[in-house]
Amino acid sequence: MKNEQLAGHLAVAGAYTIFGLNIVFNKDIANVGIVSPMMMFFLRAAGATALFWLLSLFMPKEPVAKKDFVPIALASVTGLFITQVSFLLAIPISTSIDTSIVATLSPVFTMFFAFIFLGEPITWKKVLGVAVSLFGILLLIFNSTHNVGAVAKTAPLGFVLLFLNSISFATYLGAFRVVISRYSVVTFMKWSFLFSLILCIPFAYEDIITTDYAALPAKTVWEILYVVVMATFVAYFLIPYGQKRIRPTLVSMYTYLQPIIAVIISIVSGLDVISWQKGLAILLVFAGVFLVIRSRAAVQPASESIRK
């Protein structure tokens, strides 16, 4: 059991490490101005769909019960379509710091959705752990150097999209763990990405046929390949793998790896410097995660779920 949980932690940590670079690359792709947000989602969905279905050919066939296609489709809408499209639309009209701050709310939303959908108890250790990590990550964000880009101020629509992104993914983590646990990762994700691809095509059709592919710089092509292969196919293989083994709030708390990785990259590249505030912030993040790990996992009656 402990080995399974460790594998779950490593899988989710790997996924959010990949997502840390994904934010940087999506910013670069958006700044080039050739690939629209909907076109970018189409590339991610099409690439991941092809890769998961190809991988499924080399695995034992796993039939999906008819009753599960609806929840899988809903999981696709919340965990893939809304989450990714809202993020891609928000990137060009949001500052890096606002993007990071709103993302810190994801574990809070997930904690409540896991309580609503799964009966996962909201213990004092879990609340304290989320609060400590939240404080730590905000301390890190406000004591780090942020690149000055084209966006000087986040547009109101940017905030709406960022909140939608956090709430949608938190819903996915909290509501669909049961159906995810019934199937292998490959089976679940091949259908999820297929549904999201079908949903995407009407919105992306015009961009698909009008995008000037030949004008894409080589650097942008490599960044797109990273986003499609690593930040979509590999990361979305690792997340449901981890979802089966650790609790939704813990999965969501790994979002805090993203700004930590961004700061580390900035320090290594000479764009930022290490300080005691950053060190303290990172310690607080991990202390909060430890408290959530130690919180009670057993499902409790709603009337008792706020106790220890």
C-alpha positions as CSV (number, residue, x, y, z in Angstrom):
1,M,0.0,0.0,0.0
2,K,2.8,2.4,0.9
3,N,4.6,1.6,-2.4
4,E,1.4,2.3,-4.3
5,Q,1.0,5.7,-2.5
6,L,4.7,6.5,-3.2
7,A,4.2,5.7,-6.8
8,G,1.1,8.0,-6.8
9,H,3.1,10.9,-5.3
10,L,6.0,10.4,-7.8
11,A,3.6,10.3,-10.7
12,V,1.7,13.5,-9.8
13,A,5.0,15.3,-8.9
14,G,6.3,14.3,-12.3
15,A,3.2,15.6,-14.0
16,Y,3.3,19.0,-12.3
17,T,7.0,19.4,-12.9
18,I,6.2,19.0,-16.6
19,F,3.4,21.5,-16.2
20,G,5.9,24.0,-14.7
21,L,7.7,24.2,-18.0
22,N,4.4,24.1,-19.9
23,I,3.4,27.5,-18.6
24,V,6.6,29.0,-19.9
25,F,6.3,27.4,-23.3
26,N,2.6,28.3,-23.7
27,K,3.5,32.0,-23.0
28,D,6.2,31.8,-25.7
29,I,3.8,30.2,-28.2
30,A,1.1,32.8,-27.4
31,N,3.6,35.7,-27.9
32,V,4.5,34.5,-31.4
33,G,0.8,35.1,-32.4
34,I,0.5,32.4,-35.1
35,V,-1.2,29.6,-33.1
36,S,-4.5,30.6,-31.5
37,P,-5.6,29.2,-28.2
38,M,-8.2,27.0,-29.8
39,M,-5.7,25.7,-32.4
40,M,-3.3,25.0,-29.6
41,F,-5.9,22.9,-27.8
42,F,-6.7,21.1,-31.0
43,L,-3.1,20.2,-31.4
44,R,-2.9,18.9,-27.8
45,A,-6.1,16.9,-28.1
46,A,-5.3,15.5,-31.5
47,G,-1.8,14.5,-30.5
48,A,-2.8,13.0,-27.2
49,T,-5.8,11.1,-28.8
50,A,-3.5,9.6,-31.4
51,L,-0.8,8.6,-28.9
52,F,-3.2,7.1,-26.3
53,W,-5.1,5.1,-29.0
54,L,-1.8,3.9,-30.5
55,L,-0.6,2.8,-27.1
56,S,-3.9,1.0,-26.4
57,L,-3.1,-1.3,-29.4
58,F,-0.2,-2.8,-27.5
59,M,-2.3,-3.4,-24.3
60,P,-5.0,-5.9,-23.4
61,K,-8.4,-4.8,-24.7
62,E,-10.5,-3.3,-22.0
63,P,-14.2,-2.8,-22.7
64,V,-16.0,0.3,-21.2
65,A,-19.4,-0.1,-19.7
66,K,-22.1,1.9,-21.5
67,K,-23.1,3.6,-18.2
68,D,-19.6,4.9,-17.8
69,F,-19.3,6.8,-21.1
70,V,-21.3,9.7,-19.8
71,P,-19.1,10.3,-16.7
72,I,-16.0,9.8,-18.8
73,A,-17.4,12.4,-21.3
74,L,-18.1,14.8,-18.4
75,A,-14.6,14.2,-17.0
76,S,-13.2,15.1,-20.4
77,V,-15.2,18.3,-20.4
78,T,-14.1,19.4,-16.9
79,G,-10.6,17.9,-16.8
80,L,-9.5,18.5,-20.4
81,F,-11.6,20.9,-22.5
82,I,-12.6,23.6,-20.0
83,T,-9.4,23.4,-18.1
84,Q,-7.0,23.6,-21.0
85,V,-9.1,26.0,-23.2
86,S,-9.6,28.5,-20.3
87,F,-5.9,28.4,-19.5
88,L,-4.9,28.9,-23.1
89,L,-7.3,31.8,-23.5
90,A,-6.2,33.4,-20.2
91,I,-2.4,33.2,-21.0
92,P,-2.3,36.1,-23.5
93,I,-4.4,38.5,-21.3
94,S,-3.0,37.7,-17.8
95,T,0.2,38.5,-16.0
96,S,2.4,35.7,-14.8
97,I,1.9,36.7,-11.1
98,D,-1.9,36.8,-11.4
99,T,-1.8,33.4,-13.1
100,S,0.3,32.0,-10.3
101,I,-1.9,33.5,-7.5
102,V,-5.2,32.2,-8.9
103,A,-3.7,28.8,-9.4
104,T,-2.9,28.6,-5.6
105,L,-6.7,28.3,-5.0
106,S,-7.0,25.0,-6.8
107,P,-6.3,22.8,-3.7
108,V,-8.9,24.8,-1.7
109,F,-11.5,24.1,-4.3
110,T,-10.5,20.5,-4.6
111,M,-10.7,20.0,-0.9
112,F,-14.4,21.1,-0.9
113,F,-15.3,19.2,-4.1
114,A,-13.7,16.0,-2.7
115,F,-15.9,16.4,0.4
116,I,-19.1,17.0,-1.7
117,F,-18.5,14.2,-4.3
118,L,-16.5,11.6,-2.4
119,G,-17.3,12.3,1.3
120,E,-13.6,13.0,1.8
121,P,-13.4,14.5,5.3
122,I,-12.3,18.1,5.8
123,T,-10.1,17.7,8.9
124,W,-8.3,20.3,10.8
125,K,-5.0,18.9,9.6
126,K,-6.1,19.2,6.0
127,V,-7.3,22.7,6.4
128,L,-4.1,23.7,8.3
129,G,-1.9,22.0,5.7
130,V,-3.6,23.7,2.7
131,A,-3.4,27.1,4.6
132,V,0.3,26.6,5.4
133,S,1.2,25.6,1.8
134,L,-1.0,28.5,0.5
135,F,0.9,31.0,2.6
136,G,4.2,29.5,1.6
137,I,3.5,29.7,-2.1
138,L,2.2,33.3,-1.9
139,L,5.3,34.2,0.0
140,L,7.4,32.7,-2.8
141,I,5.4,34.4,-5.5
142,F,5.7,37.9,-4.0
143,N,9.4,37.5,-3.3
144,S,10.3,36.4,-6.8
145,T,11.3,38.2,-9.9
146,H,8.6,38.2,-12.7
147,N,9.4,38.8,-16.3
148,V,8.0,42.0,-17.7
149,G,6.1,41.0,-20.9
150,A,3.5,42.5,-23.2
151,V,0.7,42.1,-20.5
152,A,1.0,44.9,-17.9
153,K,-2.3,44.1,-16.2
154,T,-4.6,41.1,-16.2
155,A,-7.9,41.8,-18.0
156,P,-11.2,41.1,-16.1
157,L,-11.8,38.2,-18.5
158,G,-8.4,36.8,-17.7
159,F,-9.4,36.5,-14.0
160,V,-12.7,34.8,-15.0
161,L,-10.8,32.3,-17.1
162,L,-8.2,31.6,-14.5
163,F,-10.9,31.0,-11.8
164,L,-12.8,28.8,-14.3
165,N,-9.6,26.8,-14.9
166,S,-9.0,26.2,-11.2
167,I,-12.6,25.3,-10.4
168,S,-13.0,23.0,-13.5
169,F,-9.9,21.0,-12.7
170,A,-10.8,20.8,-9.0
171,T,-14.2,19.4,-10.1
172,Y,-12.4,16.8,-12.2
173,L,-10.2,15.8,-9.3
174,G,-13.0,15.6,-6.8
175,A,-15.9,14.2,-8.9
176,F,-14.4,11.5,-11.2
177,R,-12.0,9.5,-9.0
178,V,-14.5,6.6,-8.9
179,V,-14.9,6.2,-12.6
180,I,-11.1,6.7,-13.2
181,S,-10.4,3.9,-10.8
182,R,-12.5,1.4,-12.8
183,Y,-10.2,1.5,-15.9
184,S,-6.6,1.5,-16.8
185,V,-5.0,5.0,-17.4
186,V,-4.7,4.3,-21.1
187,T,-8.4,3.2,-21.6
188,F,-9.7,6.2,-19.6
189,M,-7.5,8.8,-21.3
190,K,-8.0,7.5,-24.9
191,W,-11.7,8.0,-24.5
192,S,-11.4,11.3,-22.6
193,F,-9.2,12.8,-25.3
194,L,-11.3,11.5,-28.1
195,F,-14.4,13.2,-26.5
196,S,-12.5,16.5,-26.0
197,L,-11.1,16.4,-29.6
198,I,-14.7,15.9,-31.0
199,L,-15.9,18.8,-28.9
200,C,-13.0,21.0,-29.9
201,I,-13.3,20.6,-33.7
202,P,-16.3,22.9,-34.3
203,F,-14.6,25.7,-32.3
204,A,-11.1,25.2,-33.9
205,Y,-12.1,24.4,-37.5
206,E,-11.5,27.9,-38.9
207,D,-8.1,28.1,-37.2
208,I,-7.1,24.6,-38.4
209,I,-7.5,25.6,-42.1
210,T,-6.2,29.2,-41.8
211,T,-3.1,28.8,-39.6
212,D,0.2,29.6,-41.4
213,Y,2.1,26.5,-40.4
214,A,5.1,27.4,-42.5
215,A,5.6,30.6,-40.7
216,L,6.2,28.9,-37.3
217,P,9.8,29.4,-36.0
218,A,11.7,26.2,-35.3
219,K,11.8,27.1,-31.5
220,T,8.0,27.4,-31.5
221,V,7.6,24.0,-33.2
222,W,9.8,22.4,-30.5
223,E,7.8,24.1,-27.8
224,I,4.5,22.9,-29.3
225,L,5.9,19.3,-29.5
226,Y,6.8,19.6,-25.8
227,V,3.3,20.8,-24.9
228,V,1.7,18.0,-27.0
229,V,3.9,15.1,-26.0
230,M,5.1,15.9,-22.5
231,A,2.5,18.4,-21.0
232,T,-0.4,16.5,-22.5
233,F,0.3,12.9,-23.3
234,V,2.8,12.1,-20.6
235,A,1.4,14.4,-17.9
236,Y,-2.2,13.3,-18.4
237,F,-0.9,9.7,-18.2
238,L,0.7,10.4,-14.8
239,I,-2.2,12.4,-13.2
240,P,-4.9,9.6,-13.4
241,Y,-2.3,7.1,-12.3
242,G,-1.7,9.2,-9.2
243,Q,-5.4,9.9,-8.7
244,K,-6.0,6.2,-8.2
245,R,-3.4,6.1,-5.4
246,I,-3.6,9.3,-3.5
247,R,-6.4,11.6,-2.4
248,P,-7.7,14.5,-4.6
249,T,-6.6,17.3,-2.3
250,L,-3.0,15.9,-2.3
251,V,-3.1,15.6,-6.1
252,S,-4.2,19.2,-6.4
253,M,-1.5,20.5,-3.9
254,Y,1.2,19.5,-6.3
255,T,0.1,22.5,-8.4
256,Y,2.4,24.3,-6.0
257,L,5.4,22.7,-7.7
258,Q,4.8,24.9,-10.7
259,P,5.9,28.3,-9.2
260,I,8.7,26.5,-7.3
261,I,10.1,25.1,-10.6
262,A,9.7,28.5,-12.3
263,V,11.7,30.2,-9.5
264,I,14.4,27.5,-9.6
265,I,14.7,28.0,-13.4
266,S,14.9,31.8,-12.9
267,I,17.7,31.4,-10.3
268,V,19.7,28.9,-12.4
269,S,19.4,31.2,-15.5
270,G,20.4,34.2,-13.5
271,L,17.1,36.0,-13.7
272,D,16.4,35.7,-9.9
273,V,18.4,35.2,-6.7
274,I,17.9,32.8,-3.8
275,S,16.9,34.3,-0.5
276,W,15.8,33.3,3.0
277,Q,12.2,34.2,2.1
278,K,12.2,31.8,-0.8
279,G,13.8,29.0,1.3
280,L,11.2,29.5,4.0
281,A,8.4,29.6,1.5
282,I,9.4,26.2,0.0
283,L,9.7,24.7,3.5
284,L,6.2,25.9,4.3
285,V,4.8,24.4,1.1
286,F,6.2,21.0,1.9
287,A,5.2,21.3,5.6
288,G,1.6,21.9,4.4
289,V,1.7,18.9,2.1
290,F,3.0,16.7,5.0
291,L,0.1,17.8,7.2
292,V,-2.4,16.9,4.4
293,I,-0.7,13.5,4.0
294,R,-1.1,12.9,7.7
295,S,-4.8,13.9,7.7
296,R,-7.5,11.3,8.0
297,A,-8.5,9.7,4.7
298,A,-11.4,7.5,5.7
299,V,-14.9,8.6,4.6
300,Q,-16.8,10.0,7.5
301,P,-20.4,11.1,7.9
302,A,-20.9,14.7,6.9
303,S,-21.8,15.7,10.5
304,E,-18.4,14.4,11.7
305,S,-16.2,15.4,8.9
306,I,-14.9,18.7,10.3
307,R,-13.4,17.0,13.4
308,K,-9.9,15.8,13.6
